[in-house]
Amino acid sequence: MRRVDRIEAFLEHLRLGRNASPMTVRCYRTDLREFESFLRTGLRSYARGGAFSEAPGPGRAPALTSVDALMVRAYLAFLSERGLSRATVARKLAAVRSFYREMERQGVTTVNPASLVATPKQERRLPKPMSQHDVTALLDGAFGPGPRDARDRALLEMLYATGCRVSEIVGADLGDLELPHGALRRRAARPVARPPEAAGEVSADAEGMLRVLGKGRKERLVPVGSKAVAALAEYLGVRAQFGAGLAVRERDRDALFLNARGGRLTDRSVRRILDERLRRAALQARVSPHALRHSFATHMLDAGADLRSIQELLGHASLSTTQRYTSVSMRRLMEVYESAHPRTGKSRRGSQPGDV
């Protein structure tokens, strides 16, 4: 009788039943296979301590269908001993919990063992945005006339202008982008012609829209500001040079942002691009591409945008996630207040006799 791979069956359910993104499926696979590996090898060291009523013998690991809450707790202890952060441990527990929730729904198990294990308390970490000065220095930095310069500038402008996740930007296709003077709707099989926007026909205040697929495969429209539109227009004029004459995978032909071989940019590539551009702009801060998303939200809030609007733009399911940025803005406000008000004791200027 053919043995059923419960994990692969669950991943197939994610793909087809819940329309999960490829990245989500990949993360679940990694976390669940790691849990399965722990049951085969790492669990024995915890069993020898007498924590389990039926310790697995040599060469024998408990089946996924016979896991109990003690084994899940041992797994969390194993992860903590490896020095993983609480957030990472919580994510891996969530993957195991989702897996057994589906197993329970199908009647494969009678209980979800992971539901009996508490999620590690999370450290409250505030987002770390870039200052507006640093963002300006980055986006107005030394970009040359080459195709890579045009692509990199358009990419960074888009990350800051839209507040999108990196995965949303690199997953976008040409057909998801609407620029002034007509939407760019091209089929992957059609050659990419030089768009009219690239010929300098974009006005200074022209804005566009981008359709993105966020977490949970939820689609939303985000506005694209005029500076990002201008950078995109320049890039789209040279986009056909990426991978010219090379064999490109069919699914990458219509990607908005391409690498040198004509394939779709990856999250890791975006990180390398940002690191290089930070060096060229002589910025010392080491930030991740996600910091541009934090900067977008914080700077919008500082300028008076309401939380609900920022929530919609960021694609947050819960307003409480967006509210983290109010703490950042309030902290900055207090820093300004303490450095400027003469009665705080921290004012640089202090009161002067001639002020009366």
Solvent accessible surface area in square Angstrom, and as a share of the most:
residue,aa,sasa,rsa
1,M,243,1.08
2,R,215,0.79
3,R,192,0.70
4,V,76,0.44
5,D,53,0.28
6,R,80,0.29
7,I,1,0.01
8,E,57,0.26
9,A,53,0.41
10,F,6,0.02
11,L,0,0.00
12,E,72,0.32
13,H,46,0.20
14,L,1,0.00
15,R,88,0.32
16,L,137,0.68
17,G,56,0.54
18,R,119,0.43
19,N,83,0.42
20,A,17,0.13
21,S,28,0.18
22,P,93,0.59
23,M,74,0.33
24,T,50,0.29
25,V,5,0.03
26,R,129,0.47
27,C,61,0.36
28,Y,39,0.15
29,R,81,0.30
30,T,81,0.47
31,D,3,0.01
32,L,2,0.01
33,R,72,0.26
34,E,41,0.19
35,F,1,0.00
36,E,25,0.11
37,S,41,0.27
38,F,5,0.02
39,L,4,0.02
40,R,121,0.44
41,T,87,0.50
42,G,19,0.18
43,L,0,0.00
44,R,68,0.25
45,S,61,0.39
46,Y,48,0.18
47,A,7,0.06
48,R,189,0.69
49,G,71,0.68
50,G,62,0.60
51,A,53,0.41
52,F,18,0.07
53,S,128,0.82
54,E,122,0.55
55,A,49,0.38
56,P,14,0.09
57,G,21,0.20
58,P,137,0.86
59,G,75,0.72
60,R,126,0.46
61,A,36,0.28
62,P,22,0.14
63,A,60,0.46
64,L,22,0.11
65,T,60,0.35
66,S,66,0.43
67,V,13,0.07
68,D,60,0.31
69,A,15,0.11
70,L,84,0.42
71,M,15,0.07
72,V,0,0.00
73,R,113,0.41
74,A,9,0.07
75,Y,1,0.00
76,L,19,0.09
77,A,41,0.32
78,F,54,0.23
79,L,0,0.00
80,S,65,0.42
81,E,132,0.59
82,R,119,0.43
83,G,64,0.62
84,L,53,0.26
85,S,51,0.33
86,R,121,0.44
87,A,52,0.41
88,T,34,0.20
89,V,4,0.02
90,A,16,0.12
91,R,115,0.42
92,K,14,0.06
93,L,1,0.01
94,A,46,0.35
95,A,4,0.03
96,V,1,0.00
97,R,51,0.19
98,S,11,0.07
99,F,1,0.01
100,Y,1,0.00
101,R,126,0.46
102,E,15,0.07
103,M,8,0.04
104,E,72,0.32
105,R,165,0.60
106,Q,102,0.46
107,G,60,0.58
108,V,46,0.26
109,T,16,0.09
110,T,134,0.78
111,V,77,0.44
112,N,9,0.05
113,P,3,0.02
114,A,0,0.00
115,S,63,0.40
116,L,107,0.53
117,V,8,0.05
118,A,86,0.67
119,T,64,0.37
120,P,33,0.21
121,K,169,0.71
122,Q,84,0.37
123,E,107,0.48
124,R,185,0.67
125,R,172,0.63
126,L,53,0.27
127,P,6,0.03
128,K,162,0.68
129,P,20,0.13
130,M,10,0.04
131,S,46,0.30
132,Q,102,0.46
133,H,141,0.63
134,D,37,0.19
135,V,3,0.02
136,T,77,0.45
137,A,32,0.25
138,L,1,0.01
139,L,12,0.06
140,D,84,0.44
141,G,24,0.23
142,A,72,0.56
143,F,38,0.16
144,G,33,0.32
145,P,139,0.88
146,G,23,0.22
147,P,48,0.30
148,R,112,0.41
149,D,20,0.10
150,A,8,0.06
151,R,11,0.04
152,D,0,0.00
153,R,83,0.30
154,A,0,0.00
155,L,0,0.00
156,L,0,0.00
157,E,10,0.04
158,M,0,0.00
159,L,2,0.01
160,Y,52,0.20
161,A,30,0.23
162,T,1,0.01
163,G,0,0.00
164,C,2,0.01
165,R,28,0.10
166,V,18,0.10
167,S,41,0.27
168,E,7,0.03
169,I,0,0.00
170,V,11,0.06
171,G,44,0.43
172,A,3,0.03
173,D,44,0.23
174,L,0,0.00
175,G,15,0.14
176,D,25,0.13
177,L,0,0.00
178,E,65,0.29
179,L,8,0.04
180,P,25,0.16
181,H,119,0.53
182,G,48,0.46
183,A,50,0.39
184,L,11,0.05
185,R,109,0.40
186,R,37,0.13
187,R,183,0.67
188,A,37,0.29
189,A,88,0.68
190,R,135,0.49
191,P,120,0.76
192,V,35,0.20
193,A,66,0.51
194,R,147,0.54
195,P,4,0.02
196,P,62,0.39
197,E,3,0.01
198,A,16,0.13
199,A,64,0.50
200,G,69,0.66
201,E,90,0.41
202,V,29,0.17
203,S,64,0.41
204,A,101,0.78
205,D,115,0.60
206,A,11,0.09
207,E,116,0.52
208,G,8,0.07
209,M,67,0.30
210,L,0,0.00
211,R,67,0.24
212,V,5,0.03
213,L,80,0.40
214,G,10,0.10
215,K,148,0.63
216,G,62,0.59
217,R,75,0.27
218,K,133,0.56
219,E,111,0.50
220,R,37,0.13
221,L,106,0.53
222,V,0,0.00
223,P,58,0.36
224,V,0,0.00
225,G,26,0.25
226,S,32,0.20
227,K,149,0.63
228,A,1,0.01
229,V,0,0.00
230,A,55,0.43
231,A,7,0.05
232,L,0,0.00
233,A,5,0.04
234,E,90,0.40
235,Y,0,0.00
236,L,5,0.02
237,G,15,0.15
238,V,31,0.18
239,R,4,0.02
240,A,61,0.47
241,Q,105,0.47
242,F,17,0.07
243,G,8,0.08
244,A,73,0.57
245,G,89,0.86
246,L,103,0.51
247,A,109,0.84
248,V,27,0.16
249,R,140,0.51
250,E,107,0.48
251,R,167,0.61
252,D,4,0.02
253,R,104,0.38
254,D,20,0.11
255,A,0,0.00
256,L,0,0.00
257,F,0,0.00
258,L,9,0.04
259,N,25,0.13
260,A,68,0.53
261,R,162,0.59
262,G,3,0.03
263,G,13,0.12
264,R,55,0.20
265,L,6,0.03
266,T,74,0.43
267,D,51,0.27
268,R,183,0.67
269,S,18,0.12
270,V,1,0.00
271,R,82,0.30
272,R,145,0.53
273,I,9,0.05
274,L,0,0.00
275,D,27,0.14
276,E,33,0.15
277,R,7,0.02
278,L,8,0.04
279,R,168,0.61
280,R,125,0.46
281,A,20,0.16
282,A,78,0.61
283,L,27,0.14
284,Q,167,0.74
285,A,51,0.39
286,R,184,0.67
287,V,25,0.14
288,S,42,0.27
289,P,11,0.07
290,H,72,0.32
291,A,6,0.05
292,L,0,0.00
293,R,7,0.03
294,H,27,0.12
295,S,0,0.00
296,F,15,0.06
297,A,0,0.00
298,T,0,0.00
299,H,13,0.06
300,M,63,0.28
301,L,30,0.15
302,D,68,0.35
303,A,91,0.71
304,G,65,0.62
305,A,28,0.22
306,D,79,0.41
307,L,38,0.19
308,R,149,0.54
309,S,48,0.31
310,I,0,0.00
311,Q,14,0.06
312,E,126,0.57
313,L,32,0.16
314,L,0,0.00
315,G,30,0.29
316,H,24,0.11
317,A,94,0.73
318,S,51,0.33
319,L,44,0.22
320,S,71,0.46
321,T,51,0.29
322,T,0,0.00
323,Q,80,0.36
324,R,77,0.28
325,Y,1,0.00
326,T,51,0.30
327,S,30,0.19
328,V,0,0.00
329,S,19,0.12
330,M,109,0.49
331,R,108,0.39
332,R,64,0.24
333,L,106,0.53
334,M,86,0.38
335,E,100,0.45
336,V,94,0.54
337,Y,102,0.39
338,E,53,0.24
339,S,32,0.21
340,A,67,0.52
341,H,70,0.31
342,P,68,0.43
343,R,210,0.76
344,T,39,0.23
345,G,76,0.73
346,K,130,0.55
347,S,25,0.16
348,R,216,0.79
349,R,157,0.57
350,G,23,0.22
351,S,87,0.56
352,Q,83,0.37
353,P,128,0.80
354,G,73,0.70
355,D,73,0.38
356,V,180,1.03
